[in-house]
Amino acid sequence: MDTVCDNSPYRLRKALRVVTLLMLAVCFALSLCMSLQAQDDYYPLPQRNVSQFGYPYPPPAADEPGVTLKRRYMLDGHPELDFNPRPQDEIWLVSTRDIPACMPSADNQQFACKHPVGTSWNRVPLEQLLDVQGLNPDLANVIFVHGNRTSAFWARRRGKMAYQHLIANNPVDLPPVRFIIWSWPSDEVSGSLKDFWKKMSRSMQDGHLLGQFLGMLDPAQSVTLLTYSMGTQVGFSGVETATLRAACPPIDMIAMAPVTHCNWPRDRFQADVANQQIGQLCFFRNPRDIAIRAYKKVCQIHCRGAFQPAADLMVQIDPHARQYDVSRGVGCEHNVLGYVTQPQVRCELQAVLMR
């Protein structure tokens, strides 16, 4: 008599294994397709107030046709800022995005200078900004330098946010300021590591252009550099270049989530600090920042253990530099909005402008 073996449980287990492996493969493929979220342009989606921000979103700016509605919502969660600057303030934008990376200096015509009119920006010659600066010497110059992975549209957007939270919404009546948004070419390129090293080199090169611009300003007027993330390297390189000029205005620096190149020659900056070309130095760091943590690991591998975080290194260069840990208020996201809304940042900027 033939015996029939029931192997249905075995077939069921085998089918479950196959389904599980397929699901794992799909999840792995999706994870590879997702972009890195630890970047300067990433923001967590906040709980928005419809009455405050309004719907629908305004269309992208004319010079940013690639910014889609979905991408803008993912990055920031807010529509374009329609803000009203204080009557005593000036808002400007200076862009080096059209200047080739190999040029250590440029003509004034190559700098794109813009002045806001409502929510739009009108391009004007750079000489107009320099002339106005000479006519209004009472205004303090504040230059905001954004971080990596920031398009021209988002550079303007971030600058507006920084001005609104740190100056316009400051409970203290600050003196009149000339707020200049420095827009450097930091658009995202494919590949996280490739993007990081390419922009790190470009940040050092763009610092020479910033230093050239600082040398054009009235040396009798003070300048405050307000930098974020990789924009700190732009600021440091700009200070180095500016101090080589005979007429360099006194420069104070406030760096949020500072990022510097591990091969940056810091001895020249230390000499500038020793010669008192640099005024106040203040750093706001966040050890919980996921992008800063990834940046430290990459630099430690690249520099073979010789890497030091920017804020810790600057304190060694200048013992009087102040640094604050804002991890409790900012959290683990690499979020410029989290920094510009911190009371400590507002108070430091207030102290610099009112000294």
ZADO-1210 file (C-alpha; in nm, 4 decimals, padded with zeros to 6 digits):
<atoms>
<atom x="00.0000" y="00.0000" z="00.0000" code="MET" pos="1"/>
<atom x="00.1522" y="00.3356" z="-00.1083" code="ASP" pos="2"/>
<atom x="00.1937" y="00.6040" z="00.1579" code="THR" pos="3"/>
<atom x="00.1150" y="00.9638" z="00.0634" code="VAL" pos="4"/>
<atom x="00.3336" y="01.2235" z="00.2419" code="CYS" pos="5"/>
<atom x="00.1626" y="01.5550" z="00.3182" code="ASP" pos="6"/>
<atom x="00.4309" y="01.8242" z="00.2721" code="ASN" pos="7"/>
<atom x="00.1970" y="02.1236" z="00.2687" code="SER" pos="8"/>
<atom x="00.3504" y="02.2780" z="00.5888" code="PRO" pos="9"/>
<atom x="00.6922" y="02.2629" z="00.4244" code="TYR" pos="10"/>
<atom x="00.5593" y="02.4376" z="00.1128" code="ARG" pos="11"/>
<atom x="00.3961" y="02.7036" z="00.3271" code="LEU" pos="12"/>
<atom x="00.7164" y="02.7755" z="00.5156" code="ARG" pos="13"/>
<atom x="00.9073" y="02.7926" z="00.1881" code="LYS" pos="14"/>
<atom x="00.6563" y="03.0371" z="00.0430" code="ALA" pos="15"/>
<atom x="00.6778" y="03.2565" z="00.3527" code="LEU" pos="16"/>
<atom x="01.0574" y="03.2668" z="00.3242" code="ARG" pos="17"/>
<atom x="01.0355" y="03.3734" z="-00.0394" code="VAL" pos="18"/>
<atom x="00.7834" y="03.6469" z="00.0394" code="VAL" pos="19"/>
<atom x="00.9990" y="03.7729" z="00.3288" code="THR" pos="20"/>
<atom x="01.3097" y="03.7901" z="00.1103" code="LEU" pos="21"/>
<atom x="01.1191" y="03.9766" z="-00.1592" code="LEU" pos="22"/>
<atom x="00.9915" y="04.2301" z="00.0938" code="MET" pos="23"/>
<atom x="01.3426" y="04.2849" z="00.2285" code="LEU" pos="24"/>
<atom x="01.4738" y="04.3364" z="-00.1244" code="ALA" pos="25"/>
<atom x="01.2025" y="04.5925" z="-00.1980" code="VAL" pos="26"/>
<atom x="01.2733" y="04.7813" z="00.1249" code="CYS" pos="27"/>
<atom x="01.6464" y="04.7862" z="00.0498" code="PHE" pos="28"/>
<atom x="01.5841" y="04.9171" z="-00.3017" code="ALA" pos="29"/>
<atom x="01.3582" y="05.1927" z="-00.1694" code="LEU" pos="30"/>
<atom x="01.6179" y="05.2945" z="00.0875" code="SER" pos="31"/>
<atom x="01.8767" y="05.3358" z="-00.1876" code="LEU" pos="32"/>
<atom x="01.6410" y="05.5529" z="-00.3897" code="CYS" pos="33"/>
<atom x="01.5674" y="05.7901" z="-00.1028" code="MET" pos="34"/>
<atom x="01.7830" y="06.1022" z="-00.0820" code="SER" pos="35"/>
<atom x="01.9880" y="06.1792" z="00.2247" code="LEU" pos="36"/>
<atom x="01.7734" y="06.3753" z="00.4674" code="GLN" pos="37"/>
<atom x="02.0623" y="06.5159" z="00.6714" code="ALA" pos="38"/>
<atom x="02.1214" y="06.8230" z="00.4567" code="GLN" pos="39"/>
<atom x="02.1039" y="07.1981" z="00.4912" code="ASP" pos="40"/>
<atom x="01.7817" y="07.2267" z="00.2938" code="ASP" pos="41"/>
<atom x="01.5913" y="06.9628" z="00.4908" code="TYR" pos="42"/>
<atom x="01.3252" y="07.0587" z="00.7383" code="TYR" pos="43"/>
<atom x="01.0823" y="06.8383" z="00.9272" code="PRO" pos="44"/>
<atom x="00.7226" y="06.9002" z="00.8300" code="LEU" pos="45"/>
<atom x="00.5746" y="07.1216" z="01.1008" code="PRO" pos="46"/>
<atom x="00.2156" y="07.1496" z="01.2119" code="GLN" pos="47"/>
<atom x="00.1095" y="07.4464" z="01.0049" code="ARG" pos="48"/>
<atom x="-00.1521" y="07.7073" z="01.0740" code="ASN" pos="49"/>
<atom x="-00.3651" y="07.7524" z="00.7624" code="VAL" pos="50"/>
<atom x="-00.4818" y="08.0977" z="00.8646" code="SER" pos="51"/>
<atom x="-00.1233" y="08.2107" z="00.9207" code="GLN" pos="52"/>
<atom x="00.0466" y="08.0849" z="00.6057" code="PHE" pos="53"/>
<atom x="-00.2444" y="08.0494" z="00.3666" code="GLY" pos="54"/>
<atom x="-00.3124" y="07.8192" z="00.0724" code="TYR" pos="55"/>
<atom x="-00.2395" y="07.7380" z="-00.2003" code="PRO" pos="56"/>
<atom x="00.1353" y="07.7748" z="-00.2363" code="TYR" pos="57"/>
<atom x="00.2544" y="08.0584" z="-00.4588" code="PRO" pos="58"/>
<atom x="00.4233" y="07.9454" z="-00.7828" code="PRO" pos="59"/>
<atom x="00.8014" y="07.9029" z="-00.7833" code="PRO" pos="60"/>
<atom x="01.0142" y="08.2064" z="-00.8603" code="ALA" pos="61"/>
<atom x="01.0777" y="08.2781" z="-01.2284" code="ALA" pos="62"/>
<atom x="01.4494" y="08.2072" z="-01.1999" code="ASP" pos="63"/>
<atom x="01.3894" y="07.8763" z="-01.0222" code="GLU" pos="64"/>
<atom x="01.1775" y="07.6705" z="-01.2666" code="PRO" pos="65"/>
<atom x="01.3052" y="07.3421" z="-01.1249" code="GLY" pos="66"/>
<atom x="01.1567" y="07.3953" z="-00.7792" code="VAL" pos="67"/>
<atom x="00.8422" y="07.1844" z="-00.7720" code="THR" pos="68"/>
<atom x="00.5530" y="07.2155" z="-00.5311" code="LEU" pos="69"/>
<atom x="00.6222" y="06.8747" z="-00.3768" code="LYS" pos="70"/>
<atom x="00.9902" y="06.9482" z="-00.3248" code="ARG" pos="71"/>
<atom x="00.9209" y="07.2826" z="-00.1636" code="ARG" pos="72"/>
<atom x="00.6755" y="07.1266" z="00.0812" code="TYR" pos="73"/>
<atom x="00.9219" y="06.8544" z="00.1745" code="MET" pos="74"/>
<atom x="01.2053" y="07.0989" z="00.2289" code="LEU" pos="75"/>
<atom x="01.0433" y="07.3693" z="00.4298" code="ASP" pos="76"/>
<atom x="00.6702" y="07.3400" z="00.4804" code="GLY" pos="77"/>
<atom x="00.6131" y="07.7149" z="00.4511" code="HIS" pos="78"/>
<atom x="00.5173" y="07.9282" z="00.1513" code="PRO" pos="79"/>
<atom x="00.7285" y="08.2166" z="00.0243" code="GLU" pos="80"/>
<atom x="00.7804" y="08.4781" z="00.2918" code="LEU" pos="81"/>
<atom x="00.6020" y="08.8058" z="00.2290" code="ASP" pos="82"/>
<atom x="00.7778" y="09.0065" z="00.4964" code="PHE" pos="83"/>
<atom x="00.7989" y="09.3770" z="00.5665" code="ASN" pos="84"/>
<atom x="01.1462" y="09.4908" z="00.6731" code="PRO" pos="85"/>
<atom x="01.1791" y="09.7575" z="00.9348" code="ARG" pos="86"/>
<atom x="01.1740" y="10.1076" z="00.7794" code="PRO" pos="87"/>
<atom x="01.5238" y="10.1788" z="00.9069" code="GLN" pos="88"/>
<atom x="01.6777" y="09.8612" z="00.7585" code="ASP" pos="89"/>
<atom x="01.8102" y="09.7709" z="00.4135" code="GLU" pos="90"/>
<atom x="01.7887" y="09.4240" z="00.2569" code="ILE" pos="91"/>
<atom x="02.0292" y="09.3199" z="-00.0196" code="TRP" pos="92"/>
<atom x="02.1389" y="09.0026" z="-00.1927" code="LEU" pos="93"/>
<atom x="02.4809" y="08.9417" z="-00.3488" code="VAL" pos="94"/>
<atom x="02.5243" y="08.6247" z="-00.5559" code="SER" pos="95"/>
<atom x="02.8374" y="08.4569" z="-00.6947" code="THR" pos="96"/>
<atom x="02.6505" y="08.1717" z="-00.8628" code="ARG" pos="97"/>
<atom x="02.7412" y="08.2879" z="-01.2136" code="ASP" pos="98"/>
<atom x="03.1127" y="08.3222" z="-01.1378" code="ILE" pos="99"/>
<atom x="03.3286" y="08.0213" z="-01.2413" code="PRO" pos="100"/>
<atom x="03.4826" y="07.8249" z="-00.9563" code="ALA" pos="101"/>
<atom x="03.8378" y="07.8713" z="-01.0848" code="CYS" pos="102"/>
<atom x="03.8293" y="08.2519" z="-01.0468" code="MET" pos="103"/>
<atom x="03.9830" y="08.3778" z="-00.7195" code="PRO" pos="104"/>
<atom x="03.8548" y="08.7285" z="-00.7964" code="SER" pos="105"/>
<atom x="03.5922" y="08.8838" z="-01.0210" code="ALA" pos="106"/>
<atom x="03.4812" y="09.2153" z="-01.1679" code="ASP" pos="107"/>
<atom x="03.2029" y="09.4059" z="-00.9991" code="ASN" pos="108"/>
<atom x="02.9752" y="09.3292" z="-01.2948" code="GLN" pos="109"/>
<atom x="03.0058" y="08.9552" z="-01.2267" code="GLN" pos="110"/>
<atom x="02.8555" y="08.9881" z="-00.8809" code="PHE" pos="111"/>
<atom x="02.4767" y="08.9638" z="-00.9068" code="ALA" pos="112"/>
<atom x="02.3294" y="09.2235" z="-00.6726" code="CYS" pos="113"/>
<atom x="01.9557" y="09.2354" z="-00.5983" code="LYS" pos="114"/>
<atom x="01.7222" y="09.4475" z="-00.3931" code="HIS" pos="115"/>
<atom x="01.3798" y="09.3189" z="-00.2742" code="PRO" pos="116"/>
<atom x="01.0541" y="09.4762" z="-00.3862" code="VAL" pos="117"/>
<atom x="00.7698" y="09.2949" z="-00.2126" code="GLY" pos="118"/>
<atom x="00.8228" y="08.9243" z="-00.2761" code="THR" pos="119"/>
<atom x="01.0286" y="08.9846" z="-00.5932" code="SER" pos="120"/>
<atom x="01.3898" y="09.0884" z="-00.6357" code="TRP" pos="121"/>
<atom x="01.5188" y="09.3553" z="-00.8759" code="ASN" pos="122"/>
<atom x="01.8736" y="09.3234" z="-01.0061" code="ARG" pos="123"/>
<atom x="02.0857" y="09.6345" z="-00.9639" code="VAL" pos="124"/>
<atom x="02.4572" y="09.7082" z="-01.0165" code="PRO" pos="125"/>
<atom x="02.6834" y="09.6249" z="-00.7254" code="LEU" pos="126"/>
<atom x="02.7982" y="09.9870" z="-00.7251" code="GLU" pos="127"/>
<atom x="02.4521" y="10.0875" z="-00.6073" code="GLN" pos="128"/>
<atom x="02.4966" y="09.8848" z="-00.2892" code="LEU" pos="129"/>
<atom x="02.8436" y="10.0301" z="-00.2343" code="LEU" pos="130"/>
<atom x="02.7185" y="10.3854" z="-00.2936" code="ASP" pos="131"/>
<atom x="02.4264" y="10.3410" z="-00.0541" code="VAL" pos="132"/>
<atom x="02.6634" y="10.1995" z="00.2037" code="GLN" pos="133"/>
<atom x="02.8724" y="10.5140" z="00.1809" code="GLY" pos="134"/>
<atom x="02.5679" y="10.7392" z="00.2072" code="LEU" pos="135"/>
<atom x="02.4284" y="10.5585" z="00.5134" code="ASN" pos="136"/>
<atom x="02.7297" y="10.4962" z="00.7388" code="PRO" pos="137"/>
<atom x="02.5123" y="10.4540" z="01.0466" code="ASP" pos="138"/>
<atom x="02.3814" y="10.1140" z="00.9355" code="LEU" pos="139"/>
<atom x="02.5563" y="09.8045" z="01.0701" code="ALA" pos="140"/>
<atom x="02.6425" y="09.5458" z="00.8035" code="ASN" pos="141"/>
<atom x="02.5148" y="09.1920" z="00.8692" code="VAL" pos="142"/>
<atom x="02.6065" y="08.9307" z="00.6058" code="ILE" pos="143"/>
<atom x="02.4200" y="08.5997" z="00.6174" code="PHE" pos="144"/>
<atom x="02.5960" y="08.3033" z="00.4497" code="VAL" pos="145"/>
<atom x="02.3800" y="07.9928" z="00.3986" code="HIS" pos="146"/>
<atom x="02.4941" y="07.6314" z="00.3995" code="GLY" pos="147"/>
<atom x="02.5215" y="07.3511" z="00.1456" code="ASN" pos="148"/>
<atom x="02.2480" y="07.2121" z="-00.0825" code="ARG" pos="149"/>
<atom x="02.0773" y="07.5478" z="-00.1151" code="THR" pos="150"/>
<atom x="01.9510" y="07.6750" z="-00.4486" code="SER" pos="151"/>
<atom x="01.9188" y="08.0440" z="-00.5368" code="ALA" pos="152"/>
<atom x="01.5507" y="08.0350" z="-00.4400" code="PHE" pos="153"/>
<atom x="01.6241" y="07.8819" z="-00.1015" code="TRP" pos="154"/>
<atom x="01.9148" y="08.1209" z="-00.0403" code="ALA" pos="155"/>
<atom x="01.6732" y="08.4116" z="-00.0616" code="ARG" pos="156"/>
<atom x="01.4208" y="08.2219" z="00.1473" code="ARG" pos="157"/>
<atom x="01.6710" y="08.1373" z="00.4222" code="ARG" pos="158"/>
<atom x="01.7991" y="08.4939" z="00.4307" code="GLY" pos="159"/>
<atom x="01.4497" y="08.6293" z="00.4794" code="LYS" pos="160"/>
<atom x="01.3898" y="08.3836" z="00.7627" code="MET" pos="161"/>
<atom x="01.7151" y="08.4763" z="00.9374" code="ALA" pos="162"/>
<atom x="01.6379" y="08.8479" z="00.9146" code="TYR" pos="163"/>
<atom x="01.2796" y="08.8044" z="01.0312" code="GLN" pos="164"/>
<atom x="01.3604" y="08.5942" z="01.3381" code="HIS" pos="165"/>
<atom x="01.6861" y="08.7555" z="01.4499" code="LEU" pos="166"/>
<atom x="01.6275" y="09.1232" z="01.3726" code="ILE" pos="167"/>
<atom x="01.2682" y="09.2112" z="01.2846" code="ALA" pos="168"/>
<atom x="01.1197" y="08.9914" z="01.5605" code="ASN" pos="169"/>
<atom x="01.3842" y="09.0780" z="01.8179" code="ASN" pos="170"/>
<atom x="01.2138" y="09.2119" z="02.1313" code="PRO" pos="171"/>
<atom x="01.4962" y="09.4653" z="02.1680" code="VAL" pos="172"/>
<atom x="01.4934" y="09.7699" z="01.9436" code="ASP" pos="173"/>
<atom x="01.8130" y="09.6995" z="01.7493" code="LEU" pos="174"/>
<atom x="02.0010" y="09.9735" z="01.5644" code="PRO" pos="175"/>
<atom x="01.9468" y="10.0023" z="01.1880" code="PRO" pos="176"/>
<atom x="02.1121" y="09.7234" z="00.9896" code="VAL" pos="177"/>
<atom x="02.2064" y="09.6555" z="00.6306" code="ARG" pos="178"/>
<atom x="02.1229" y="09.2856" z="00.5954" code="PHE" pos="179"/>
<atom x="02.3080" y="09.1249" z="00.3031" code="ILE" pos="180"/>
<atom x="02.2291" y="08.7693" z="00.1909" code="ILE" pos="181"/>
<atom x="02.5397" y="08.6059" z="00.0430" code="TRP" pos="182"/>
<atom x="02.4243" y="08.3489" z="-00.2153" code="SER" pos="183"/>
<atom x="02.7012" y="08.1093" z="-00.3197" code="TRP" pos="184"/>
<atom x="02.6730" y="07.8128" z="-00.5621" code="PRO" pos="185"/>
<atom x="02.5776" y="07.5214" z="-00.3373" code="SER" pos="186"/>
<atom x="02.3072" y="07.3481" z="-00.5416" code="ASP" pos="187"/>
<atom x="02.2840" y="06.9766" z="-00.4673" code="GLU" pos="188"/>
<atom x="02.4683" y="06.7349" z="-00.6954" code="VAL" pos="189"/>
<atom x="02.4086" y="06.3598" z="-00.7151" code="SER" pos="190"/>
<atom x="02.6006" y="06.1476" z="-00.4679" code="GLY" pos="191"/>
<atom x="02.6268" y="06.2479" z="-00.1025" code="SER" pos="192"/>
<atom x="03.0057" y="06.2181" z="-00.0692" code="LEU" pos="193"/>
<atom x="03.0701" y="06.3732" z="-00.4093" code="LYS" pos="194"/>
<atom x="02.8395" y="06.6608" z="-00.3201" code="ASP" pos="195"/>
<atom x="03.0112" y="06.7115" z="00.0155" code="PHE" pos="196"/>
<atom x="03.3691" y="06.7318" z="-00.1101" code="TRP" pos="197"/>
<atom x="03.2813" y="06.9346" z="-00.4186" code="LYS" pos="198"/>
<atom x="03.0966" y="07.1952" z="-00.2130" code="LYS" pos="199"/>
<atom x="03.3657" y="07.1977" z="00.0537" code="MET" pos="200"/>
<atom x="03.6239" y="07.2948" z="-00.2090" code="SER" pos="201"/>
<atom x="03.3845" y="07.5476" z="-00.3593" code="ARG" pos="202"/>
<atom x="03.3191" y="07.7022" z="-00.0180" code="SER" pos="203"/>
<atom x="03.6886" y="07.7765" z="00.0237" code="MET" pos="204"/>
<atom x="03.7070" y="07.9224" z="-00.3280" code="GLN" pos="205"/>
<atom x="03.3950" y="08.1317" z="-00.2792" code="ASP" pos="206"/>
<atom x="03.5454" y="08.2689" z="00.0388" code="GLY" pos="207"/>
<atom x="03.7983" y="08.4565" z="-00.1754" code="HIS" pos="208"/>
<atom x="03.5086" y="08.6296" z="-00.3516" code="LEU" pos="209"/>
<atom x="03.3508" y="08.7122" z="-00.0171" code="LEU" pos="210"/>
<atom x="03.6827" y="08.8551" z="00.0979" code="GLY" pos="211"/>
<atom x="03.6978" y="09.0677" z="-00.2155" code="GLN" pos="212"/>
<atom x="03.3504" y="09.1994" z="-00.1382" code="PHE" pos="213"/>
<atom x="03.4428" y="09.2722" z="00.2233" code="LEU" pos="214"/>
<atom x="03.7362" y="09.4750" z="00.0964" code="GLY" pos="215"/>
<atom x="03.4955" y="09.6943" z="-00.1028" code="MET" pos="216"/>
<atom x="03.3031" y="09.7957" z="00.2074" code="LEU" pos="217"/>
<atom x="03.3734" y="10.1066" z="00.4076" code="ASP" pos="218"/>
<atom x="03.6536" y="10.0150" z="00.6529" code="PRO" pos="219"/>
<atom x="03.5030" y="10.2544" z="00.9070" code="ALA" pos="220"/>
<atom x="03.1877" y="10.0384" z="00.9343" code="GLN" pos="221"/>
<atom x="03.1750" y="09.7116" z="01.1235" code="SER" pos="222"/>
<atom x="03.0697" y="09.3840" z="00.9628" code="VAL" pos="223"/>
<atom x="02.9018" y="09.0868" z="01.1283" code="THR" pos="224"/>
<atom x="02.9224" y="08.7516" z="00.9493" code="LEU" pos="225"/>
<atom x="02.6272" y="08.5287" z="01.0342" code="LEU" pos="226"/>
<atom x="02.7098" y="08.1856" z="00.8909" code="THR" pos="227"/>
<atom x="02.5377" y="07.8495" z="00.8909" code="TYR" pos="228"/>
<atom x="02.6897" y="07.5023" z="00.8423" code="SER" pos="229"/>
<atom x="02.9254" y="07.4950" z="00.5406" code="MET" pos="230"/>
<atom x="02.8757" y="07.8682" z="00.5018" code="GLY" pos="231"/>
<atom x="03.1130" y="07.8972" z="00.7977" code="THR" pos="232"/>
<atom x="03.3982" y="07.7841" z="00.5741" code="GLN" pos="233"/>
<atom x="03.2983" y="08.0536" z="00.3244" code="VAL" pos="234"/>
<atom x="03.3135" y="08.3058" z="00.6068" code="GLY" pos="235"/>
<atom x="03.6524" y="08.1894" z="00.7387" code="PHE" pos="236"/>
<atom x="03.8089" y="08.1941" z="00.3918" code="SER" pos="237"/>
<atom x="03.6517" y="08.5345" z="00.3291" code="GLY" pos="238"/>
<atom x="03.8044" y="08.6763" z="00.6471" code="VAL" pos="239"/>
<atom x="04.1473" y="08.5436" z="00.5457" code="GLU" pos="240"/>
<atom x="04.1236" y="08.7140" z="00.2065" code="THR" pos="241"/>
<atom x="03.9829" y="09.0379" z="00.3444" code="ALA" pos="242"/>
<atom x="04.2584" y="09.0787" z="00.6035" code="THR" pos="243"/>
<atom x="04.5201" y="09.0705" z="00.3270" code="LEU" pos="244"/>
<atom x="04.3800" y="09.4004" z="00.2023" code="ARG" pos="245"/>
<atom x="04.5057" y="09.7236" z="00.3516" code="ALA" pos="246"/>
<atom x="04.1581" y="09.8587" z="00.4257" code="ALA" pos="247"/>
<atom x="03.9574" y="09.5853" z="00.5942" code="CYS" pos="248"/>
<atom x="03.6567" y="09.6609" z="00.8148" code="PRO" pos="249"/>
<atom x="03.6459" y="09.5061" z="01.1639" code="PRO" pos="250"/>
<atom x="03.4694" y="09.1724" z="01.1438" code="ILE" pos="251"/>
<atom x="03.2665" y="08.9856" z="01.4060" code="ASP" pos="252"/>
<atom x="03.1507" y="08.6317" z="01.3426" code="MET" pos="253"/>
<atom x="02.8571" y="08.4215" z="01.4632" code="ILE" pos="254"/>
<atom x="02.8651" y="08.0636" z="01.3305" code="ALA" pos="255"/>
<atom x="02.5703" y="07.8244" z="01.3601" code="MET" pos="256"/>
<atom x="02.6456" y="07.4501" z="01.3239" code="ALA" pos="257"/>
<atom x="02.9958" y="07.5335" z="01.1917" code="PRO" pos="258"/>
<atom x="03.1503" y="07.3077" z="00.9271" code="VAL" pos="259"/>
<atom x="03.5070" y="07.3528" z="00.7973" code="THR" pos="260"/>
<atom x="03.7345" y="07.1616" z="00.5627" code="HIS" pos="261"/>
<atom x="03.9707" y="06.9280" z="00.7484" code="CYS" pos="262"/>
<atom x="04.2607" y="07.0511" z="00.5289" code="ASN" pos="263"/>
<atom x="04.1849" y="07.4192" z="00.5828" code="TRP" pos="264"/>
<atom x="04.5063" y="07.6134" z="00.6671" code="PRO" pos="265"/>
<atom x="04.4024" y="07.7549" z="01.0033" code="ARG" pos="266"/>
<atom x="04.7343" y="07.9223" z="01.0867" code="ASP" pos="267"/>
<atom x="04.6488" y="08.2293" z="00.8780" code="ARG" pos="268"/>
<atom x="04.3153" y="08.2678" z="01.0559" code="PHE" pos="269"/>
<atom x="04.4891" y="08.2348" z="01.3907" code="GLN" pos="270"/>
<atom x="04.7251" y="08.5160" z="01.2886" code="ALA" pos="271"/>
<atom x="04.4278" y="08.7328" z="01.1960" code="ASP" pos="272"/>
<atom x="04.2779" y="08.6718" z="01.5402" code="VAL" pos="273"/>
<atom x="04.6098" y="08.7511" z="01.7074" code="ALA" pos="274"/>
<atom x="04.6360" y="09.0776" z="01.5105" code="ASN" pos="275"/>
<atom x="04.2860" y="09.1690" z="01.6300" code="GLN" pos="276"/>
<atom x="04.1529" y="09.1833" z="01.2750" code="GLN" pos="277"/>
<atom x="03.8742" y="08.9598" z="01.4048" code="ILE" pos="278"/>
<atom x="03.6467" y="09.0933" z="01.6759" code="GLY" pos="279"/>
<atom x="03.4025" y="08.8676" z="01.8553" code="GLN" pos="280"/>
<atom x="03.3761" y="08.4974" z="01.7732" code="LEU" pos="281"/>
<atom x="03.0730" y="08.2953" z="01.8737" code="CYS" pos="282"/>
<atom x="02.9816" y="07.9366" z="01.7819" code="PHE" pos="283"/>
<atom x="02.6554" y="07.7512" z="01.8252" code="PHE" pos="284"/>
<atom x="02.7093" y="07.3766" z="01.8067" code="ARG" pos="285"/>
<atom x="02.4787" y="07.0797" z="01.8270" code="ASN" pos="286"/>
<atom x="02.6355" y="06.7366" z="01.8993" code="PRO" pos="287"/>
<atom x="02.3009" y="06.5702" z="01.8237" code="ARG" pos="288"/>
<atom x="02.2818" y="06.7074" z="01.4693" code="ASP" pos="289"/>
<atom x="02.2680" y="06.4060" z="01.2372" code="ILE" pos="290"/>
<atom x="02.4408" y="06.5897" z="00.9517" code="ALA" pos="291"/>
<atom x="02.7227" y="06.7149" z="01.1776" code="ILE" pos="292"/>
<atom x="02.7737" y="06.3640" z="01.3140" code="ARG" pos="293"/>
<atom x="02.7971" y="06.2221" z="00.9619" code="ALA" pos="294"/>
<atom x="03.0335" y="06.5042" z="00.8629" code="TYR" pos="295"/>
<atom x="03.2642" y="06.4252" z="01.1543" code="LYS" pos="296"/>
<atom x="03.2844" y="06.0566" z="01.0592" code="LYS" pos="297"/>
<atom x="03.3611" y="06.1347" z="00.6960" code="VAL" pos="298"/>
<atom x="03.6320" y="06.3852" z="00.7897" code="CYS" pos="299"/>
<atom x="03.7880" y="06.1527" z="01.0456" code="GLN" pos="300"/>
<atom x="03.8273" y="05.8863" z="00.7766" code="ILE" pos="301"/>
<atom x="03.9518" y="06.1354" z="00.5173" code="HIS" pos="302"/>
<atom x="04.1961" y="06.3059" z="00.7537" code="CYS" pos="303"/>
<atom x="04.3057" y="05.9793" z="00.9192" code="ARG" pos="304"/>
<atom x="04.2229" y="06.0850" z="01.2718" code="GLY" pos="305"/>
<atom x="04.3676" y="06.4384" z="01.2500" code="ALA" pos="306"/>
<atom x="04.0261" y="06.6022" z="01.2338" code="PHE" pos="307"/>
<atom x="03.8859" y="06.8345" z="01.5009" code="GLN" pos="308"/>
<atom x="03.5354" y="06.9836" z="01.5047" code="PRO" pos="309"/>
<atom x="03.5238" y="07.3458" z="01.3911" code="ALA" pos="310"/>
<atom x="03.3881" y="07.4918" z="01.7145" code="ALA" pos="311"/>
<atom x="03.6407" y="07.3098" z="01.9359" code="ASP" pos="312"/>
<atom x="03.9258" y="07.4120" z="01.7080" code="LEU" pos="313"/>
<atom x="03.8220" y="07.7771" z="01.7019" code="MET" pos="314"/>
<atom x="03.8210" y="07.7889" z="02.0806" code="VAL" pos="315"/>
<atom x="04.1811" y="07.6667" z="02.0725" code="GLN" pos="316"/>
<atom x="04.2685" y="07.9398" z="01.8209" code="ILE" pos="317"/>
<atom x="04.0872" y="08.2105" z="02.0154" code="ASP" pos="318"/>
<atom x="04.0398" y="08.1352" z="02.3883" code="PRO" pos="319"/>
<atom x="03.7920" y="08.4220" z="02.4101" code="HIS" pos="320"/>
<atom x="03.5585" y="08.2657" z="02.1537" code="ALA" pos="321"/>
<atom x="03.2220" y="08.1799" z="02.3025" code="ARG" pos="322"/>
<atom x="03.0366" y="07.8637" z="02.2193" code="GLN" pos="323"/>
<atom x="02.6934" y="07.7372" z="02.3114" code="TYR" pos="324"/>
<atom x="02.5343" y="07.3947" z="02.2981" code="ASP" pos="325"/>
<atom x="02.1853" y="07.4369" z="02.1478" code="VAL" pos="326"/>
<atom x="02.1089" y="07.0667" z="02.1044" code="SER" pos="327"/>
<atom x="01.8186" y="07.0832" z="02.3485" code="ARG" pos="328"/>
<atom x="01.6442" y="07.3557" z="02.1523" code="GLY" pos="329"/>
<atom x="01.7329" y="07.2423" z="01.7989" code="VAL" pos="330"/>
<atom x="01.7132" y="06.8626" z="01.8298" code="GLY" pos="331"/>
<atom x="01.8779" y="06.6180" z="01.5908" code="CYS" pos="332"/>
<atom x="01.7700" y="06.7799" z="01.2625" code="GLU" pos="333"/>
<atom x="02.0088" y="06.9874" z="01.0531" code="HIS" pos="334"/>
<atom x="01.7669" y="07.2768" z="01.0535" code="ASN" pos="335"/>
<atom x="01.8653" y="07.6404" z="01.0037" code="VAL" pos="336"/>
<atom x="01.5238" y="07.7506" z="01.1281" code="LEU" pos="337"/>
<atom x="01.5976" y="07.5786" z="01.4574" code="GLY" pos="338"/>
<atom x="01.9098" y="07.7924" z="01.5024" code="TYR" pos="339"/>
<atom x="01.7777" y="08.1332" z="01.4004" code="VAL" pos="340"/>
<atom x="01.4857" y="08.0917" z="01.6407" code="THR" pos="341"/>
<atom x="01.7141" y="08.0259" z="01.9399" code="GLN" pos="342"/>
<atom x="01.7130" y="08.3029" z="02.2036" code="PRO" pos="343"/>
<atom x="02.0908" y="08.2614" z="02.2518" code="GLN" pos="344"/>
<atom x="02.1596" y="08.3391" z="01.8856" code="VAL" pos="345"/>
<atom x="01.9340" y="08.6425" z="01.9021" code="ARG" pos="346"/>
<atom x="02.1041" y="08.7680" z="02.2180" code="CYS" pos="347"/>
<atom x="02.4541" y="08.7240" z="02.0733" code="GLU" pos="348"/>
<atom x="02.3644" y="08.9156" z="01.7593" code="LEU" pos="349"/>
<atom x="02.2017" y="09.1796" z="01.9747" code="GLN" pos="350"/>
<atom x="02.5162" y="09.2148" z="02.1853" code="ALA" pos="351"/>
<atom x="02.7352" y="09.2537" z="01.8754" code="VAL" pos="352"/>
<atom x="02.5105" y="09.5146" z="01.7122" code="LEU" pos="353"/>
<atom x="02.4595" y="09.7214" z="02.0270" code="MET" pos="354"/>
<atom x="02.8152" y="09.7376" z="02.1538" code="ARG" pos="355"/>
</atoms>
